[in-house]
Amino acid sequence: MSKLNVAALTLVLACTGAQAQTPASNPMPDGSEDMYAGLGVVSKPRYAGADVRRPRLLPVLQGQWSNGLFVSGLTAGLHLSHRSWLEYGPLLALDPGRDQGGDRGTFAGIESVRLNNLAGRTPALQQANDSAPQANRLDGVPSIARRLTGGAFLNLYVAPGVRLTSNVLYGAGNAHNGATLATGAQVMALAPAPHHTVTLEGGMVLANRQYNQAFFGIDSGQSGEQGNPLYAAHGGWRDVHAGANWHWTLAPSWLLVSRLDATRLLGAARASPLAARPTGVSVSTALAFRF
Amino acid sequence: MTRAHHFRLVTLLGLAACLPGRCAMAQASGDWVAYRDAYRAMVVFEKYGGPKSLLQQQLQVRPSMPTSSAGGVELVVSGKTTQGHFPLDATLRTVFPLARAPYDDNAVLRLSQPLGAFAVRPQVTLTLRPDNLYDSEELRHGCEQALAFARELALLGARRCSGVRFVFSKDAPAAPVVVRGGAPAQLASGLAGAFAGDADATFLVVTFRFGGAGRLQLGTATAPLAITPLFD
């Protein structure tokens, strides 16, 4: 499903339920919305485990509706809980897939929507790398199509500003059978100075065998021009990660959103011939308008 | 919140904009806070479905720098179609207007006098009695209502009510709270911040801890500025 189709779907859902009572976990006036849109840049690896990063434009899109519906980047969901300390509901996410150039373009949300951002080189190293490009381990590896994945999210506020997060998504990969379980913790809304807030987070992602095989495995006939060995990936922990989101509210309607994220591949993903560099960092910044 | 309540508040905001002498106040300069962010923090109590008959909620302004003189300061709501002015009390609190129009406007909150950068936060306190007489069991029930609300916000945290704090201005009478059950006794008072986390100890605070002394009557010499719950 294309991004436009996802947007159309969420708009339809928003319109049909706009008069519903606002869930406690989505505190806003009944029938209202809170929207952000913007544009920025992200420096991230070409794909999960790549040793070459590249800058990209990063569109920002986030919306919340009083009926509990939210859209954040390529993720959309619905808050169903009426308890303030509990958040749960269905979740849809568009997995951007991958081609031989790496991950396809994506969107970001204002709140942290963690993508498969893995990197491993400093800018200085990147400059050297650009002058002598390394072999592309994705050469000959079949593309992974964009997939609409579905699942659910469950978050618990264990203390004010401290949230345990989880979500499960199914449907990634060309066979539509890749599944992930993401677990994490967030310390939210630290305020080091007026108009600045910082959210810290960390977590781990568990993937089934089908997911890891789709993104990190090498089937027979796929070893590619670079001679990647056959590799059968098993399921298990895919990565452990930590990140920080920094929001700088420049004006009532303007927000500078920046994010630093470090990730280390684990298990079968780390051992994959495609994973040239298991640990990496990505950084992004974007200007968003609130309306 | 009902739609009728929304409309009343919007009307209130609109009228405030047109009162003589008020329009100039809308030019309040200085730092600001997004109305939407304040709304999101304040509406949680409004939507809370548990018992809250003995509680009240107000918005507290928290300047980044300590301020010695904040008398007469108003919170100014400024949006494209809405204006409103809400006087702050001595603890820099005011009733917050939960309204749809300033939310849709993406209005901002400013102060009528420049106090520098500030933040806002909800403050849930016990309701005050007009006769200045408080029953210890009612205070305990009020504290337990506040505890139940606090536990609605987070799974872990405070587990028990241990008492309440009476907050007075520092020029309050010397014995602001007297226990009237059994042998009359005064409760000790001291200078402290009005609320947990407040830095400047500029208020006279009397702490009353719940004990096993049975039902007591407490009288205050003057109306307290606030009665705050005390959790363990």
Interface residues (C-beta under 8 A of the other chain):
Chain A: T22 A24 P27 M28 P29 D30 G31 S32 D34 H82 R83 S84 W85 L86 L156 Y157 V158 A159 P160 V162 A191 A193 P194 H195 T249 P252 S253 R290 F291
Chain B: M1 R3 H6 D31 W32 A34 R36 Y39 R40 A41 V43 V44 K47 Y48 G49 S64 L98 A99 R100 Y103 D104 N106 A107 V108 A117 F118 A119 R151 E152 L153 A154 L155 L156 G157
